Amino acid sequence: QEMKSLPRIVAENDINTTATIKFWRENKEQSAEVLIGELEKAEEEGLITDTLKSSASGIDIDSLGLTLKTIEDDLRDEYSIDKSIKGVFISAVKPSSEADSKGLAEGDIIMELNQQPVSEPQEVIDIIEKAIKSRRKSVLALINSDGRAKFVALRLKPE
């Protein structure tokens, strides 16, 4: 079945029941037992944040207009990223977003955020959330763009 049918399938099941889901990983079908939960409860408990949405193209950070991915070998090959480059891959930039207005583009790499090295999208999210809680108005990103490093200040939206 298609991914787009998953929300309907979940909605048809009772909360606190288990369901078996099938998915593809590493070119083979796998399955897992999952507990059906209540979306609002998961949000209240901090299990889901509105700044984090997973999609096939990566993890979305709506407040900045970025979609991020961990740099894996397939991305390194496709985008000719040297093994020495560490960071988080920008897989998409939403038009007219903060990231777009600062010139970030698909294929750029966030190497540091607020002078902290990052290698996973969750690290970027954690730094952004910490900055927002500290009432910071922006974060400073060190970006690798076509092999050149540049600093970019990204304005944050308050909670």
N, CA, C and O atoms as a DFTB+ gen file, in Angstrom:
636 C
 N C O
     1  1       0.837      -1.190       0.000
     2  2       0.000       0.000       0.000
     3  2       0.871       1.238       0.000
     4  3       2.053       1.181       0.337
     5  1       0.284       2.343      -0.377
     6  2       0.997       3.601      -0.468
     7  2       1.139       4.270       0.894
     8  3       0.308       4.081       1.782
     9  1       2.211       5.058       1.046
    10  2       2.447       5.822       2.277
    11  2       1.290       6.766       2.563
    12  3       0.942       6.990       3.723
    13  1       0.686       7.325       1.507
    14  2      -0.390       8.287       1.722
    15  2      -1.612       7.665       2.386
    16  3      -2.452       8.393       2.917
    17  1      -1.735       6.348       2.372
    18  2      -2.873       5.707       3.025
    19  2      -2.620       5.444       4.508
    20  3      -3.543       5.053       5.224
    21  1      -1.396       5.650       4.984
    22  2      -1.073       5.368       6.388
    23  2      -1.934       6.155       7.378
    24  3      -2.448       5.549       8.319
    25  1      -2.123       7.476       7.221
    26  2      -2.961       8.191       8.195
    27  2      -4.376       7.613       8.305
    28  3      -4.925       7.527       9.403
    29  1      -4.964       7.218       7.175
    30  2      -6.310       6.647       7.210
    31  2      -6.302       5.316       7.952
    32  3      -7.191       5.042       8.758
    33  1      -5.294       4.491       7.675
    34  2      -5.191       3.184       8.335
    35  2      -5.047       3.360       9.842
    36  3      -5.691       2.653      10.617
    37  1      -4.200       4.306      10.257
    38  2      -4.008       4.564      11.689
    39  2      -5.314       5.048      12.305
    40  3      -5.686       4.603      13.391
    41  1      -6.016       5.956      11.624
    42  2      -7.269       6.508      12.149
    43  2      -8.350       5.446      12.317
    44  3      -9.246       5.602      13.146
    45  1      -8.274       4.372      11.541
    46  2      -9.275       3.309      11.621
    47  2      -9.024       2.349      12.787
    48  3      -9.859       1.487      13.062
    49  1      -7.888       2.485      13.471
    50  2      -7.565       1.610      14.598
    51  2      -7.811       2.326      15.914
    52  3      -7.737       3.552      15.995
    53  1      -8.107       1.538      16.948
    54  2      -8.344       2.097      18.265
    55  2      -7.027       2.501      18.924
    56  3      -5.989       1.879      18.702
    57  1      -7.092       3.563      19.746
    58  2      -5.929       4.014      20.503
    59  2      -5.542       2.924      21.501
    60  3      -6.404       2.231      22.041
    61  1      -4.234       2.779      21.739
    62  2      -3.650       1.795      22.661
    63  2      -3.769       0.358      22.164
    64  3      -3.667      -0.580      22.953
    65  1      -3.983       0.180      20.868
    66  2      -3.919      -1.157      20.281
    67  2      -2.631      -1.240      19.472
    68  3      -2.029      -0.218      19.141
    69  1      -2.216      -2.453      19.158
    70  2      -1.010      -2.600      18.350
    71  2      -1.396      -2.945      16.917
    72  3      -2.456      -3.511      16.650
    73  1      -0.513      -2.588      16.023
    74  2      -0.710      -2.894      14.613
    75  2       0.646      -3.286      14.034
    76  3       1.689      -2.841      14.514
    77  1       0.621      -4.108      13.017
    78  2       1.846      -4.476      12.320
    79  2       1.960      -3.612      11.078
    80  3       1.031      -3.537      10.274
    81  1       3.102      -2.961      10.928
    82  2       3.336      -2.175       9.727
    83  2       4.474      -2.812       8.940
    84  3       5.391      -3.401       9.513
    85  1       4.401      -2.684       7.633
    86  2       5.452      -3.169       6.754
    87  2       6.094      -1.966       6.086
    88  3       5.407      -1.016       5.711
    89  1       7.424      -2.006       5.936
    90  2       8.150      -0.906       5.336
    91  2       9.408      -1.442       4.652
    92  3       9.823      -2.578       4.882
    93  1      10.005      -0.599       3.806
    94  2      11.227      -0.975       3.086
    95  2      12.427      -0.329       3.734
    96  3      12.425       0.880       3.963
    97  1      13.461      -1.107       4.037
    98  2      14.753      -0.625       4.519
    99  2      15.826      -1.477       3.870
   100  3      15.725      -2.703       3.834
   101  1      16.851      -0.818       3.360
   102  2      17.978      -1.516       2.758
   103  2      17.532      -2.533       1.705
   104  3      18.011      -3.666       1.667
   105  1      16.602      -2.096       0.856
   106  2      16.101      -2.887      -0.279
   107  2      15.396      -4.175       0.108
   108  3      15.357      -5.115      -0.686
   109  1      14.838      -4.240       1.309
   110  2      14.040      -5.407       1.659
   111  2      12.869      -5.004       2.552
   112  3      12.937      -4.031       3.304
   113  1      11.816      -5.770       2.446
   114  2      10.627      -5.499       3.242
   115  2      10.867      -5.945       4.673
   116  3      11.398      -7.028       4.922
   117  1      10.467      -5.090       5.613
   118  2      10.564      -5.415       7.032
   119  2       9.223      -5.092       7.666
   120  3       8.378      -4.435       7.057
   121  1       9.033      -5.555       8.889
   122  2       7.797      -5.239       9.598
   123  2       8.113      -4.940      11.055
   124  3       9.158      -5.332      11.576
   125  1       7.190      -4.240      11.700
   126  2       7.350      -3.902      13.102
   127  2       5.977      -3.766      13.735
   128  3       5.010      -3.380      13.077
   129  1       5.903      -4.086      15.019
   130  2       4.686      -3.874      15.795
   131  2       4.729      -2.450      16.336
   132  3       5.734      -2.037      16.914
   133  1       3.652      -1.701      16.156
   134  2       3.586      -0.337      16.676
   135  2       2.357      -0.177      17.551
   136  3       1.337      -0.835      17.346
   137  1       2.473       0.713      18.537
   138  2       1.360       1.029      19.414
   139  2       0.663       2.259      18.852
   140  3       1.296       3.291      18.631
   141  1      -0.641       2.149      18.619
   142  2      -1.416       3.279      18.108
   143  2      -1.647       4.233      19.264
   144  3      -2.204       3.861      20.296
   145  1      -1.207       5.480      19.073
   146  2      -1.347       6.490      20.116
   147  2      -2.198       7.635      19.642
   148  3      -2.663       7.657      18.502
   149  1      -2.401       8.595      20.533
   150  2      -3.213       9.758      20.231
   151  2      -2.279      10.917      19.888
   152  3      -1.393      11.247      20.676
   153  1      -2.466      11.531      18.734
   154  2      -1.582      12.586      18.256
   155  2      -1.446      13.712      19.278
   156  3      -0.327      14.121      19.588
   157  1      -2.547      14.217      19.802
   158  2      -2.480      15.325      20.744
   159  2      -1.689      14.947      21.984
   160  3      -0.944      15.773      22.512
   161  1      -1.833      13.727      22.454
   162  2      -1.097      13.267      23.642
   163  2       0.400      13.188      23.332
   164  3       1.222      13.574      24.163
   165  1       0.755      12.699      22.162
   166  2       2.163      12.626      21.772
   167  2       2.769      14.030      21.687
   168  3       3.920      14.231      22.074
   169  1       2.005      14.994      21.186
   170  2       2.499      16.368      21.115
   171  2       2.695      16.941      22.512
   172  3       3.711      17.583      22.782
   173  1       1.711      16.710      23.420
   174  2       1.804      17.205      24.793
   175  2       3.025      16.639      25.510
   176  3       3.676      17.346      26.279
   177  1       3.336      15.382      25.263
   178  2       4.453      14.726      25.936
   179  2       5.780      15.006      25.249
   180  3       6.814      14.479      25.659
   181  1       5.760      15.834      24.203
   182  2       6.988      16.209      23.522
   183  2       7.532      15.145      22.585
   184  3       8.682      15.232      22.153
   185  1       6.720      14.140      22.264
   186  2       7.165      13.099      21.351
   187  2       7.134      13.569      19.907
   188  3       7.839      13.028      19.055
   189  1       6.312      14.581      19.631
   190  2       6.216      15.166      18.297
   191  2       6.243      16.676      18.476
   192  3       5.527      17.212      19.321
   193  1       7.066      17.372      17.684
   194  2       7.058      18.832      17.716
   195  2       6.610      19.341      16.364
   196  3       6.763      18.665      15.347
   197  1       6.053      20.545      16.367
   198  2       5.551      21.061      15.095
   199  2       6.685      21.503      14.177
   200  3       6.444      21.778      13.002
   201  1       7.915      21.577      14.683
   202  2       9.026      21.959      13.824
   203  2       9.654      20.754      13.156
   204  3      10.538      20.909      12.313
   205  1       9.222      19.565      13.513
   206  2       9.864      18.355      13.006
   207  2       8.847      17.482      12.296
   208  3       7.910      16.970      12.907
   209  1       9.046      17.323      11.002
   210  2       8.202      16.429      10.220
   211  2       9.115      15.626       9.330
   212  3      10.014      16.168       8.688
   213  1       8.878      14.332       9.296
   214  2       9.719      13.482       8.468
   215  2       9.048      13.278       7.121
   216  3       7.835      13.089       7.033
   217  1       9.856      13.321       6.082
   218  2       9.339      13.042       4.747
   219  2      10.387      12.223       4.016
   220  3      11.493      12.023       4.519
   221  1      10.041      11.755       2.845
   222  2      10.982      10.948       2.071
   223  2      12.245      11.739       1.745
   224  3      13.317      11.161       1.569
   225  1      12.116      13.059       1.665
   226  2      13.280      13.870       1.316
   227  2      14.077      14.304       2.538
   228  3      15.114      14.952       2.390
   229  1      13.617      13.963       3.750
   230  2      14.361      14.310       4.948
   231  2      13.474      14.816       6.065
   232  3      12.270      14.562       6.083
   233  1      14.082      15.539       7.003
   234  2      13.392      16.107       8.158
   235  2      13.124      17.578       7.879
   236  3      14.047      18.338       7.586
   237  1      11.853      17.979       7.971
   238  2      11.471      19.356       7.693
   239  2      11.610      20.225       8.933
   240  3      11.185      19.838      10.021
   241  1      12.203      21.393       8.766
   242  2      12.229      22.415       9.811
   243  2      11.478      23.601       9.227
   244  3      12.054      24.473       8.576
   245  1      10.170      23.605       9.480
   246  2       9.281      24.586       8.857
   247  2       9.660      26.023       9.189
   248  3       9.557      26.901       8.331
   249  1      10.099      26.278      10.425
   250  2      10.382      27.654      10.833
   251  2      11.485      28.301      10.002
   252  3      11.517      29.524       9.868
   253  1      12.390      27.496       9.441
   254  2      13.460      28.030       8.606
   255  2      13.248      27.730       7.125
   256  3      13.921      28.307       6.270
   257  1      12.310      26.824       6.819
   258  2      12.067      26.445       5.432
   259  2      13.098      25.470       4.890
   260  3      13.420      25.495       3.702
   261  1      13.615      24.613       5.761
   262  2      14.650      23.652       5.372
   263  2      14.168      22.215       5.502
   264  3      13.353      21.895       6.368
   265  1      14.680      21.360       4.635
   266  2      14.543      19.914       4.788
   267  2      15.966      19.373       4.868
   268  3      16.797      19.650       4.003
   269  1      16.236      18.597       5.920
   270  2      17.596      18.138       6.214
   271  2      17.701      16.619       6.196
   272  3      16.740      15.908       6.489
   273  1      18.893      16.140       5.846
   274  2      19.186      14.710       5.846
   275  2      20.572      14.467       6.441
   276  3      21.456      15.321       6.365
   277  1      20.739      13.304       7.024
   278  2      22.064      12.847       7.430
   279  2      22.846      12.532       6.162
   280  3      22.290      11.989       5.207
   281  1      24.123      12.869       6.147
   282  2      24.938      12.598       4.963
   283  2      25.351      11.131       4.961
   284  3      26.153      10.699       5.789
   285  1      24.799      10.379       4.031
   286  2      25.127       8.964       3.853
   287  2      25.956       8.828       2.585
   288  3      26.098       9.787       1.826
   289  1      26.503       7.640       2.355
   290  2      27.360       7.410       1.183
   291  2      26.657       7.713      -0.134
   292  3      27.278       8.235      -1.060
   293  1      25.343       7.384      -0.230
   294  2      24.638       7.647      -1.488
   295  2      24.580       9.145      -1.800
   296  3      24.703       9.542      -2.958
   297  1      24.394       9.978      -0.767
   298  2      24.399      11.430      -0.984
   299  2      25.793      11.919      -1.355
   300  3      25.954      12.778      -2.222
   301  1      26.793      11.360      -0.689
   302  2      28.176      11.746      -1.007
   303  2      28.477      11.463      -2.478
   304  3      29.103      12.275      -3.160
   305  1      28.025      10.300      -2.960
   306  2      28.252       9.942      -4.361
   307  2      27.468      10.857      -5.305
   308  3      28.021      11.396      -6.263
   309  1      26.177      11.025      -5.022
   310  2      25.312      11.796      -5.912
   311  2      25.729      13.261      -6.026
   312  3      25.655      13.847      -7.106
   313  1      26.172      13.859      -4.897
   314  2      26.509      15.279      -4.882
   315  2      28.015      15.532      -4.822
   316  3      28.447      16.668      -4.622
   317  1      28.814      14.474      -4.994
   318  2      30.283      14.583      -4.959
   319  2      30.775      15.288      -3.701
   320  3      31.567      16.228      -3.770
   321  1      30.295      14.821      -2.554
   322  2      30.690      15.391      -1.267
   323  2      31.901      14.618      -0.758
   324  3      31.842      13.400      -0.584
   325  1      32.984      15.322      -0.523
   326  2      34.215      14.704      -0.037
   327  2      33.992      14.072       1.339
   328  3      33.224      14.587       2.151
   329  1      34.671      12.952       1.589
   330  2      34.545      12.245       2.877
   331  2      34.952      13.122       4.059
   332  3      34.487      12.910       5.179
   333  1      35.820      14.107       3.813
   334  2      36.294      14.958       4.908
   335  2      35.230      15.961       5.368
   336  3      35.358      16.535       6.449
   337  1      34.190      16.179       4.569
   338  2      33.153      17.152       4.912
   339  2      32.132      16.504       5.832
   340  3      31.529      15.484       5.498
   341  1      31.952      17.109       6.982
   342  2      30.996      16.626       7.982
   343  2      29.884      17.664       8.123
   344  3      30.125      18.864       7.988
   345  1      28.684      17.203       8.390
   346  2      27.582      18.119       8.592
   347  2      26.251      17.479       8.266
   348  3      26.136      16.255       8.203
   349  1      25.243      18.316       8.058
   350  2      23.882      17.895       7.745
   351  2      23.531      18.441       6.362
   352  3      23.722      19.625       6.084
   353  1      23.021      17.573       5.511
   354  2      22.723      17.890       4.120
   355  2      21.387      18.615       4.001
   356  3      20.395      18.195       4.597
   357  1      21.360      19.700       3.232
   358  2      20.101      20.404       2.951
   359  2      19.522      19.789       1.680
   360  3      20.061      19.975       0.589
   361  1      18.410      19.049       1.833
   362  2      17.824      18.360       0.687
   363  2      16.734      19.183      -0.001
   364  3      16.329      18.867      -1.120
   365  1      16.263      20.234       0.666
   366  2      15.274      21.124       0.045
   367  2      15.222      22.440       0.812
   368  3      15.470      22.487       2.017
   369  1      14.894      23.505       0.089
   370  2      14.691      24.831       0.679
   371  2      13.359      25.350       0.168
   372  3      13.126      25.414      -1.039
   373  1      12.494      25.718       1.091
   374  2      11.166      26.222       0.718
   375  2      11.294      27.642       0.159
   376  3      11.933      28.497       0.772
   377  1      10.685      27.891      -1.009
   378  2      10.727      29.233      -1.588
   379  2      10.172      30.283      -0.624
   380  3       9.201      30.029       0.089
   381  1      10.791      31.454      -0.608
   382  2      10.381      32.601       0.219
   383  2      10.545      32.352       1.725
   384  3       9.980      33.090       2.533
   385  1      11.296      31.341       2.104
   386  2      11.533      31.054       3.528
   387  2      12.752      31.833       4.008
   388  3      13.438      32.479       3.217
   389  1      13.011      31.766       5.305
   390  2      14.209      32.404       5.875
   391  2      15.468      31.840       5.220
   392  3      16.362      32.598       4.842
   393  1      15.542      30.519       5.083
   394  2      16.723      29.896       4.463
   395  2      16.885      30.352       3.010
   396  3      17.999      30.631       2.566
   397  1      15.785      30.426       2.281
   398  2      15.826      30.868       0.886
   399  2      16.311      32.315       0.792
   400  3      17.114      32.653      -0.077
   401  1      15.817      33.163       1.691
   402  2      16.201      34.578       1.651
   403  2      17.689      34.775       1.960
   404  3      18.272      35.794       1.589
   405  1      18.294      33.808       2.633
   406  2      19.724      33.885       2.954
   407  2      20.587      33.148       1.934
   408  3      21.798      33.026       2.116
   409  1      19.968      32.658       0.864
   410  2      20.727      32.058      -0.226
   411  2      21.085      30.597      -0.043
   412  3      21.915      30.075      -0.788
   413  1      20.483      29.917       0.931
   414  2      20.752      28.490       1.092
   415  2      20.044      27.716      -0.009
   416  3      18.988      28.127      -0.490
   417  1      20.640      26.583      -0.405
   418  2      20.093      25.823      -1.519
   419  2      20.279      24.330      -1.293
   420  3      21.102      23.905      -0.482
   421  1      19.497      23.544      -2.026
   422  2      19.663      22.092      -2.010
   423  2      21.116      21.765      -2.336
   424  3      21.696      22.323      -3.268
   425  1      21.694      20.857      -1.559
   426  2      23.084      20.469      -1.772
   427  2      24.052      21.158      -0.825
   428  3      25.183      20.703      -0.655
   429  1      23.614      22.268      -0.200
   430  2      24.460      22.911       0.809
   431  2      24.520      22.014       2.047
   432  3      23.662      21.156       2.252
   433  1      25.541      22.230       2.858
   434  2      25.732      21.417       4.062
   435  2      25.899      22.344       5.258
   436  3      26.721      23.261       5.238
   437  1      25.107      22.095       6.306
   438  2      25.279      22.823       7.565
   439  2      26.360      22.076       8.344
   440  3      26.148      20.948       8.789
   441  1      27.518      22.714       8.503
   442  2      28.623      22.074       9.216
   443  2      28.582      22.387      10.712
   444  3      28.928      21.546      11.541
   445  1      28.154      23.611      11.044
   446  2      28.035      24.022      12.443
   447  2      26.812      24.905      12.588
   448  3      26.393      25.589      11.654
   449  1      26.257      24.870      13.782
   450  2      25.161      25.768      14.129
   451  2      25.490      26.335      15.500
   452  3      25.694      25.578      16.449
   453  1      25.543      27.659      15.616
   454  2      25.965      28.318      16.859
   455  2      27.291      27.765      17.362
   456  3      27.461      27.506      18.553
   457  1      28.211      27.592      16.451
   458  2      29.584      27.135      16.722
   459  2      29.641      25.720      17.288
   460  3      30.614      25.355      17.948
   461  1      28.606      24.923      17.035
   462  2      28.588      23.526      17.464
   463  2      28.523      22.647      16.220
   464  3      27.617      22.811      15.402
   465  1      29.466      21.714      16.059
   466  2      29.404      20.816      14.903
   467  2      28.116      19.995      14.925
   468  3      27.656      19.580      15.989
   469  1      27.539      19.762      13.746
   470  2      26.329      18.950      13.633
   471  2      26.542      17.869      12.584
   472  3      27.229      18.079      11.584
   473  1      25.933      16.695      12.832
   474  2      26.021      15.613      11.847
   475  2      24.678      14.916      11.648
   476  3      24.548      14.057      10.776
   477  1      23.682      15.279      12.449
   478  2      22.340      14.689      12.364
   479  2      21.305      15.811      12.385
   480  3      21.500      16.813      13.074
   481  1      20.206      15.660      11.642
   482  2      19.152      16.687      11.678
   483  2      18.652      16.990      13.094
   484  3      18.338      18.139      13.406
   485  1      18.579      15.971      13.948
   486  2      18.081      16.193      15.313
   487  2      18.989      17.163      16.084
   488  3      18.504      17.926      16.918
   489  1      20.285      17.139      15.814
   490  2      21.197      18.076      16.486
   491  2      20.871      19.509      16.078
   492  3      20.931      20.415      16.910
   493  1      20.530      19.723      14.822
   494  2      20.136      21.050      14.347
   495  2      18.867      21.487      15.084
   496  3      18.782      22.617      15.563
   497  1      17.899      20.603      15.170
   498  2      16.634      20.908      15.844
   499  2      16.882      21.239      17.316
   500  3      16.319      22.202      17.837
   501  1      17.722      20.448      17.988
   502  2      18.013      20.690      19.404
   503  2      18.646      22.057      19.625
   504  3      18.291      22.754      20.575
   505  1      19.573      22.447      18.764
   506  2      20.237      23.749      18.889
   507  2      19.239      24.880      18.645
   508  3      19.259      25.887      19.352
   509  1      18.371      24.720      17.655
   510  2      17.348      25.733      17.375
   511  2      16.400      25.863      18.563
   512  3      16.095      26.977      18.990
   513  1      15.928      24.732      19.103
   514  2      15.007      24.781      20.241
   515  2      15.655      25.433      21.456
   516  3      15.006      26.201      22.167
   517  1      16.933      25.134      21.700
   518  2      17.662      25.737      22.820
   519  2      17.782      27.250      22.613
   520  3      17.616      28.022      23.558
   521  1      18.068      27.669      21.389
   522  2      18.189      29.097      21.086
   523  2      16.853      29.813      21.299
   524  3      16.817      30.914      21.848
   525  1      15.763      29.191      20.867
   526  2      14.437      29.793      21.050
   527  2      14.113      29.919      22.532
   528  3      13.619      30.954      22.978
   529  1      14.392      28.861      23.299
   530  2      14.122      28.901      24.747
   531  2      14.965      29.959      25.439
   532  3      14.546      30.523      26.449
   533  1      16.152      30.235      24.905
   534  2      17.033      31.268      25.459
   535  2      16.694      32.655      24.919
   536  3      17.402      33.628      25.178
   537  1      15.593      32.727      24.160
   538  2      15.088      33.975      23.578
   539  2      16.066      34.605      22.584
   540  3      16.107      35.826      22.430
   541  1      16.839      33.775      21.926
   542  2      17.735      34.273      20.879
   543  2      16.899      34.568      19.634
   544  3      15.907      33.892      19.363
   545  1      17.306      35.566      18.901
   546  2      16.565      35.963      17.703
   547  2      17.080      35.259      16.449
   548  3      16.405      35.248      15.420
   549  1      18.303      34.659      16.537
   550  2      18.861      33.994      15.364
   551  2      19.862      32.924      15.790
   552  3      20.286      32.858      16.944
   553  1      20.225      32.084      14.811
   554  2      21.311      31.122      14.981
   555  2      22.315      31.386      13.867
   556  3      21.955      31.834      12.778
   557  1      23.582      31.101      14.160
   558  2      24.634      31.303      13.179
   559  2      25.035      29.952      12.604
   560  3      25.456      29.055      13.334
   561  1      24.898      29.818      11.292
   562  2      25.213      28.555      10.622
   563  2      26.488      28.697       9.807
   564  3      26.678      29.688       9.104
   565  1      27.364      27.696       9.906
   566  2      28.520      27.593       9.028
   567  2      28.110      26.636       7.922
   568  3      27.838      25.462       8.171
   569  1      28.068      27.147       6.703
   570  2      27.538      26.403       5.558
   571  2      28.660      26.095       4.579
   572  3      29.500      26.949       4.295
   573  1      28.668      24.863       4.061
   574  2      29.539      24.509       2.942
   575  2      28.654      24.544       1.702
   576  3      27.709      23.766       1.577
   577  1      28.969      25.446       0.798
   578  2      28.200      25.599      -0.430
   579  2      29.157      25.464      -1.607
   580  3      29.988      26.340      -1.843
   581  1      29.037      24.365      -2.341
   582  2      29.927      24.100      -3.477
   583  2      31.399      24.171      -3.093
   584  3      32.226      24.694      -3.841
   585  1      31.715      23.630      -1.903
   586  2      33.112      23.576      -1.465
   587  2      33.622      24.834      -0.790
   588  3      34.768      24.872      -0.342
   589  1      32.783      25.873      -0.710
   590  2      33.184      27.114      -0.051
   591  2      32.420      27.272       1.259
   592  3      31.216      27.024       1.319
   593  1      33.122      27.683       2.298
   594  2      32.494      27.888       3.601
   595  2      32.002      29.327       3.727
   596  3      32.671      30.271       3.306
   597  1      30.814      29.470       4.318
   598  2      30.275      30.809       4.571
   599  2      29.437      30.764       5.839
   600  3      28.858      29.731       6.175
   601  1      29.376      31.894       6.544
   602  2      28.527      32.016       7.723
   603  2      27.223      32.676       7.311
   604  3      27.209      33.626       6.528
   605  1      26.116      32.149       7.859
   606  2      24.790      32.702       7.575
   607  2      24.012      32.786       8.880
   608  3      23.894      31.798       9.605
   609  1      23.481      33.975       9.177
   610  2      22.619      34.150      10.349
   611  2      21.177      33.877       9.913
   612  3      20.672      34.486       8.970
   613  1      20.531      32.953      10.615
   614  2      19.147      32.594      10.298
   615  2      18.239      33.091      11.425
   616  3      18.395      32.691      12.579
   617  1      17.293      33.964      11.081
   618  2      16.337      34.495      12.051
   619  2      15.393      33.403      12.519
   620  3      14.911      32.595      11.726
   621  1      15.137      33.394      13.817
   622  2      14.227      32.412      14.399
   623  2      12.873      33.030      14.665
   624  3      12.767      34.212      14.990
   625  1      11.845      32.223      14.526
   626  2      10.503      32.654      14.885
   627  2      10.285      32.274      16.341
   628  3      10.524      31.123      16.707
   629  1       9.837      33.209      17.193
   630  2       9.590      32.847      18.588
   631  2       8.453      31.835      18.699
   632  3       7.588      31.757      17.826
   633  1       8.468      31.054      19.794
   634  2       7.436      30.024      19.982
   635  2       6.081      30.638      20.142
   636  3       5.094      29.922      20.310
